[in-house]
Amino acid sequence: MTIQQAKTPYPKQLTVALTDRCNLKCFICTREEFEGQIGSKGNNLALENLRRMEPALREAEIIQLTGFGESFLHPDLEEALDYLYAINPREDLIYFVSNGTLLSRAWGEKLDRRLNNLAISLNAARPETYKRDMHPYLFRYTRDTAPKAYRGKRFAEDNKRERPCQFEQTVGRIGEFMSALSEQSARRVALHYVVHRDNIDEMPEFVHLAHSLGISEINFTHYMVNRVENIEFSVFLQKERYNAAVDGAV
């Protein structure tokens, strides 16, 4: 007598990391350490490897195309979406986490009604804050004060060409993206803001920014200190300011 093994169902939610490359160097991220460990800027998932997961992808109710990198950097993202749409007809299927820098009206049209969730990590309400926190080794630190991971990098005081501030451009691209979405999909977009010592006071402004973009969901989370030298940026040490800012944001 033989026992037939029961068929194990595929998971309802899948995470597929399309890339671990990113076009920002955020203060809250450990990207510099990561790139130092792997010895490169990161890698893109080959589409043939995505196709190898077809049985599971067909059954999934949510497919999260996000790993450690910025998924919209993947050179074959449109082809990957076409493939997923062809094998899985569900609406509200695709989940992204993005920094928003590469969004566009065209991507909004491509994802409309297929979007399960898009979390846009912006983390600032003012251009100067965005510039400081998203390109930290250029603008937040000097060579003497930068964490070990930033050694050998280019700094603003080097008098070399500085990377331009992208805040207005990024906000504009988010707005273009939102303009292409149906009401159903627009409700599935959220702005994310990691709160630390230096951006607490902008939380109420961030609510106004989200409203101006037609985004109805905002997620504030506190900075999970990931470097010993950054303990001073914890909101735990700024309780009164933080609580006041939360009240203002509400």
C-alpha positions as CSV (number, residue, x, y, z in Angstrom):
1,M,0.0,0.0,0.0
2,T,1.4,3.4,-1.0
3,I,0.5,6.7,0.5
4,Q,0.0,9.4,-2.1
5,Q,1.6,12.7,-1.1
6,A,-0.9,15.5,-0.8
7,K,-0.4,18.4,-3.2
8,T,0.9,21.3,-1.2
9,P,-0.7,24.6,-2.4
10,Y,1.4,27.4,-3.6
11,P,1.5,30.5,-1.3
12,K,-1.1,33.2,-2.0
13,Q,1.5,35.9,-1.7
14,L,4.9,35.7,-3.5
15,T,7.8,38.1,-3.2
16,V,10.1,38.2,-6.2
17,A,13.1,40.5,-5.9
18,L,13.6,41.9,-9.4
19,T,16.8,43.8,-8.5
20,D,19.0,44.8,-5.6
21,R,20.2,47.9,-7.4
22,C,19.2,51.4,-6.3
23,N,19.6,55.0,-7.5
24,L,19.5,56.6,-4.1
25,K,21.8,56.5,-1.0
26,C,19.3,57.0,1.8
27,F,20.4,57.9,5.3
28,I,18.2,55.3,6.8
29,C,19.5,52.5,4.6
30,T,22.5,50.2,4.8
31,R,23.1,50.2,1.0
32,E,26.7,51.2,1.3
33,E,27.5,48.3,3.5
34,F,25.6,46.0,1.2
35,E,27.4,47.1,-1.9
36,G,30.7,46.8,0.0
37,Q,29.9,43.2,0.9
38,I,28.9,42.1,-2.6
39,G,31.5,44.1,-4.4
40,S,29.1,45.7,-6.9
41,K,26.1,48.0,-7.3
42,G,23.8,45.0,-7.3
43,N,22.2,42.6,-9.9
44,N,19.0,42.2,-11.9
45,L,16.9,39.1,-11.9
46,A,17.0,37.4,-15.3
47,L,13.5,37.0,-16.8
48,E,14.2,33.3,-17.5
49,N,14.4,32.8,-13.7
50,L,11.1,34.6,-13.3
51,R,9.5,32.2,-15.8
52,R,10.8,29.2,-13.9
53,M,8.3,30.2,-11.1
54,E,5.3,30.1,-13.4
55,P,3.2,27.5,-11.6
56,A,3.4,29.5,-8.4
57,L,3.0,32.9,-10.2
58,R,-0.2,31.6,-11.8
59,E,-1.7,30.8,-8.4
60,A,-0.6,33.9,-6.5
61,E,-3.1,36.4,-5.3
62,I,-0.5,39.0,-4.6
63,I,2.9,39.3,-6.3
64,Q,5.4,41.6,-4.6
65,L,8.1,42.7,-7.1
66,T,10.3,44.2,-4.5
67,G,13.5,43.3,-2.7
68,F,16.4,45.4,-1.5
69,G,16.5,47.6,-4.6
70,E,14.4,49.9,-6.7
71,S,12.3,47.7,-8.9
72,F,11.6,50.3,-11.6
73,L,15.3,50.2,-12.4
74,H,15.0,46.8,-13.9
75,P,15.6,47.1,-17.6
76,D,12.9,44.5,-18.5
77,L,10.2,45.5,-16.0
78,E,7.6,46.1,-18.7
79,E,8.3,42.7,-20.2
80,A,8.1,41.1,-16.8
81,L,4.7,42.7,-16.1
82,D,3.4,41.6,-19.6
83,Y,4.4,38.1,-18.7
84,L,2.7,38.2,-15.3
85,Y,-0.5,39.7,-16.8
86,A,-0.6,37.0,-19.4
87,I,-0.4,34.1,-16.9
88,N,-2.4,35.6,-14.0
89,P,-5.5,37.7,-14.9
90,R,-6.3,38.9,-11.4
91,E,-6.8,42.6,-10.7
92,D,-5.1,44.1,-7.7
93,L,-2.2,41.7,-8.3
94,I,1.1,43.6,-8.2
95,Y,2.7,45.0,-5.0
96,F,5.7,47.5,-5.2
97,V,7.8,49.4,-2.8
98,S,9.5,52.3,-4.6
99,N,11.4,55.5,-4.0
100,G,9.2,57.2,-6.7
101,T,12.1,58.6,-8.7
102,L,11.2,56.7,-11.9
103,L,7.4,56.8,-11.8
104,S,5.6,58.2,-14.7
105,R,2.1,58.5,-16.3
106,A,3.1,55.6,-18.6
107,W,3.8,53.4,-15.5
108,G,0.5,54.5,-14.0
109,E,-1.3,53.3,-17.2
110,K,0.6,50.1,-17.2
111,L,-0.3,49.3,-13.5
112,D,-3.8,50.7,-13.4
113,R,-6.3,48.1,-12.0
114,R,-3.5,45.6,-11.6
115,L,-2.0,47.4,-8.6
116,N,-2.5,45.8,-5.2
117,N,-0.3,48.3,-3.3
118,L,2.4,50.8,-4.1
119,A,4.4,52.1,-1.1
120,I,6.4,55.2,-2.1
121,S,9.2,55.9,0.3
122,L,9.7,59.7,0.2
123,N,10.6,60.5,3.8
124,A,10.7,64.3,3.4
125,A,8.3,67.2,2.8
126,R,11.0,69.7,1.9
127,P,13.6,69.8,-0.9
128,E,16.5,70.4,1.5
129,T,15.5,67.5,3.7
130,Y,15.2,65.2,0.8
131,K,18.6,66.3,-0.5
132,R,20.3,65.7,2.9
133,D,18.7,62.4,3.7
134,M,18.5,60.6,0.3
135,H,22.1,61.5,-0.6
136,P,23.7,61.4,2.8
137,Y,27.4,61.0,2.2
138,L,27.2,64.0,-0.1
139,F,25.2,66.4,2.1
140,R,24.7,65.0,5.6
141,Y,28.3,64.2,6.5
142,T,31.9,65.4,6.0
143,R,34.7,63.1,5.4
144,D,35.6,63.3,9.1
145,T,32.1,62.6,10.4
146,A,30.8,60.0,7.9
147,P,30.2,56.4,9.0
148,K,32.8,53.9,8.0
149,A,30.7,52.7,5.1
150,Y,31.0,56.0,3.3
151,R,34.8,56.0,3.2
152,G,36.2,56.8,-0.2
153,K,33.0,58.4,-1.4
154,R,32.6,61.8,-3.0
155,F,31.4,64.6,-0.6
156,A,29.9,68.0,-1.2
157,E,33.0,69.7,0.1
158,D,35.1,68.1,-2.6
159,N,34.0,70.9,-5.0
160,K,33.1,68.3,-7.6
161,R,29.8,68.1,-9.5
162,E,27.1,67.6,-6.9
163,R,24.1,65.4,-7.7
164,P,21.1,67.7,-8.3
165,C,18.2,67.6,-5.8
166,Q,15.5,65.4,-7.1
167,F,12.7,66.3,-4.8
168,E,10.6,68.5,-7.1
169,Q,11.2,66.1,-10.0
170,T,10.3,63.1,-7.9
171,V,7.1,64.7,-6.6
172,G,6.2,65.7,-10.1
173,R,6.6,62.1,-11.3
174,I,4.5,60.8,-8.5
175,G,1.8,63.2,-9.5
176,E,2.0,62.1,-13.1
177,F,1.7,58.5,-12.0
178,M,-1.3,59.2,-9.9
179,S,-3.1,61.1,-12.7
180,A,-3.2,57.9,-14.8
181,L,-4.8,55.7,-12.1
182,S,-8.4,54.9,-11.7
183,E,-10.0,55.7,-8.3
184,Q,-9.7,52.0,-7.3
185,S,-6.0,51.9,-7.9
186,A,-5.3,55.4,-6.5
187,R,-6.6,54.2,-3.2
188,R,-3.9,51.5,-3.2
189,V,-1.0,54.0,-3.2
190,A,0.6,55.1,0.1
191,L,3.3,57.6,0.9
192,H,5.9,56.3,3.5
193,Y,7.9,58.5,5.9
194,V,10.6,57.1,8.2
195,V,10.7,59.6,11.1
196,H,14.0,60.5,12.8
197,R,15.4,63.4,14.8
198,D,16.0,65.7,11.8
199,N,12.6,65.3,10.0
200,I,10.1,65.1,12.8
201,D,8.8,68.6,12.4
202,E,7.8,68.1,8.7
203,M,5.3,65.4,9.5
204,P,2.2,67.7,9.2
205,E,3.6,69.1,5.9
206,F,3.9,65.6,4.6
207,V,0.2,65.1,5.1
208,H,-0.5,68.2,3.0
209,L,1.9,66.9,0.3
210,A,0.1,63.6,0.1
211,H,-3.3,65.3,-0.2
212,S,-1.9,67.5,-3.0
213,L,-0.9,64.3,-4.9
214,G,-4.3,62.6,-4.4
215,I,-2.8,60.0,-2.1
216,S,-5.1,59.1,0.8
217,E,-2.8,56.8,2.8
218,I,0.3,57.8,4.8
219,N,2.5,55.6,6.9
220,F,4.8,57.1,9.5
221,T,7.3,54.7,11.0
222,H,10.2,55.5,13.3
223,Y,13.8,55.0,12.3
224,M,15.1,51.6,13.3
225,V,18.6,52.6,14.2
226,N,21.0,50.4,12.1
227,R,24.3,52.0,12.9
228,V,25.7,52.6,16.4
229,E,26.8,56.1,15.5
230,N,23.2,57.0,14.5
231,I,21.6,56.3,17.9
232,E,21.2,60.1,18.4
233,F,18.7,60.2,15.5
234,S,16.2,57.9,17.3
235,V,12.8,59.4,18.0
236,F,13.0,57.8,21.4
237,L,15.2,60.7,22.4
238,Q,12.7,63.2,21.0
239,K,9.4,62.1,22.6
240,E,7.8,65.5,23.1
241,R,8.7,66.8,19.6
242,Y,7.5,63.5,18.1
243,N,4.2,63.5,19.9
244,A,3.5,67.1,19.0
245,A,4.3,66.3,15.3
246,V,2.0,63.3,15.4
247,D,-0.8,65.5,16.8
248,G,-0.2,68.0,14.0
249,A,-0.2,65.3,11.3
250,V,-3.5,63.9,12.6
